Amino acid sequence: MGPKLTDFEVLATIGSGSHGTVRKVRRRYDGQVLVWKELNYGAMTEVEKQGLVMEVNLLRELRHPNIVRFQHHIVDRRATTLYILMEYCPGGDLGRLVSRCRQTSTFLEEGFIWRVLSQICQALKVCHDRTLHHGRLVLHRDIKPANVFLDSEGRVKLGDFGLARTLNSEASFATTYAGTPYYMSPEVMQGRDYNERSDIWSLGCLVYELCALHPPFQASTHRDLAAKIREARYDSIPIQYSCQLKEMLALLLTYEDYLRPSALTVLHHASLVANTSGGS
Ligand SMILES: CNC(=O)c1c(C)[nH]c(/C=C2\C(=O)Nc3ccc(Cl)cc32)c1C
């Protein structure tokens, strides 16, 4: 028998993840603090609902220290709402951290940026390994600062896996793409399929934003943004960051997806940098 909604006490609303409201909750019988994301599936077709069930079952299998742990799910059929229960990360998300740095004009330590890069790559290596998921590829599809979290030990965790592939009905499409697609890769901009190297492009945009405190490609319209991404030209990151970090960014933001490195290759490159530059 799975958990029921009444087994939990809502403590606070802590955000709006992709596709739904995120709340901090406490499990009554043992006091454990978790997070649940509320996802209304009322506007979904039967096919989309089946796809959602498959994606949720896939998320359940993702067990890794650098992936926000999926704990349970609860379905409220009367309210056509799915509650996805996940690990609480007391350090919050990197989106808030970058905002605070921008407001106080303080830059992040290079060592912290390398740790984020390495630990997210560890998470992507697991997601992109087909042998671990019955031959299926797990793509995050929405890597950005707001979807990277810090636990109580400062460990970096990739979370809020975009269910975009499932939520492709009109209503949910609008929700999914409500924001500006700053991190969209050139191949997706050109209408080609999202693939694991598209996650690597978004990781490059994330690392760039941790350095510069703004995305590498910015524009006021989608058309201008697409033009900038197509040019794949971006301003240099602040001079206090190393040449190795600049080289890593050039690797991650390689225009051609088939020339972009895999998560495993990025990890090898980062460990080489750490070993030759006295760690970071
Ligand atoms: C002000 N709120 C925060 O700093 C904050 C904290 C301490 N945790 C979170 C968010 C999550 C959290 O702690 N675990 C999560 C799992 C999935 C999703 Cl989509 C979000 C979270 C947030 C937004």
PDBQT file of the ligand as one rigid body, heavy atoms in Angstrom, charges set to zero:
ROOT
HETATM    1  C1  LIG A 301      13.605  29.142  -0.861  1.00  0.00    +0.000 C 
HETATM    2  N1  LIG A 301      13.541  27.747  -1.238  1.00  0.00    +0.000 N 
HETATM    3  C2  LIG A 301      14.660  27.055  -1.393  1.00  0.00    +0.000 C 
HETATM    4  O1  LIG A 301      15.723  27.550  -1.219  1.00  0.00    +0.000 OA
HETATM    5  C3  LIG A 301      14.510  25.606  -1.775  1.00  0.00    +0.000 A 
HETATM    6  C4  LIG A 301      14.940  24.529  -1.018  1.00  0.00    +0.000 A 
HETATM    7  C5  LIG A 301      15.630  24.593   0.337  1.00  0.00    +0.000 C 
HETATM    8  N2  LIG A 301      14.678  23.362  -1.708  1.00  0.00    +0.000 N 
HETATM    9  C6  LIG A 301      14.060  23.708  -2.881  1.00  0.00    +0.000 A 
HETATM   10  C7  LIG A 301      13.594  22.830  -3.916  1.00  0.00    +0.000 C 
HETATM   11  C8  LIG A 301      13.675  21.434  -3.956  1.00  0.00    +0.000 A 
HETATM   12  C9  LIG A 301      14.193  20.505  -2.996  1.00  0.00    +0.000 A 
HETATM   13  O2  LIG A 301      14.664  20.776  -1.876  1.00  0.00    +0.000 OA
HETATM   14  N3  LIG A 301      14.079  19.239  -3.496  1.00  0.00    +0.000 N 
HETATM   15  C10 LIG A 301      13.496  19.286  -4.745  1.00  0.00    +0.000 A 
HETATM   16  C11 LIG A 301      13.164  18.239  -5.646  1.00  0.00    +0.000 A 
HETATM   17  C12 LIG A 301      12.566  18.561  -6.868  1.00  0.00    +0.000 A 
HETATM   18  C13 LIG A 301      12.281  19.900  -7.159  1.00  0.00    +0.000 A 
HETATM   19 CL1  LIG A 301      11.498  20.275  -8.680  1.00  0.00    +0.000 Cl
HETATM   20  C14 LIG A 301      12.610  20.946  -6.278  1.00  0.00    +0.000 A 
HETATM   21  C15 LIG A 301      13.219  20.616  -5.063  1.00  0.00    +0.000 A 
HETATM   22  C16 LIG A 301      13.962  25.108  -2.950  1.00  0.00    +0.000 A 
HETATM   23  C17 LIG A 301      13.351  25.869  -4.101  1.00  0.00    +0.000 C 
ENDROOT
TORSDOF 0
